[in-house]
């Protein structure tokens, strides 16, 4: 069994090393790509969520909404999947219908986007 002093020392060192780091998102911009047009109900939901994201993401980053309507959110999902760097600075926001179509195995044709 470990002595209590060893456990306390480990906890103190773990906490001080975690608090000494600079938040990753400090001074950065997070883009939320929405698969809808501005002004709809999902846009209102996303805008209502933005203050909470800004408050609870360490570093209080700037949050920006980008709209990419088309094919029920598939265009935005394809953009996020194919063109966005996986660095955590871009999020995709698509509707539940797109998820249901993927689960059910339905194909959506998008002119101009190759599969």
Secondary structure, DSSP 8 states (H G I E B T S, - for coil): ---HHHHHHHHHHHHHHHHTS--TTTT-EEEEEESS-TTSHHHHHHHHHHHHHHHHSTT--EEEEEE--SGGGHHHHHHHHHHS-SSSSEEEE--HHHHHHHHHT-----TT---
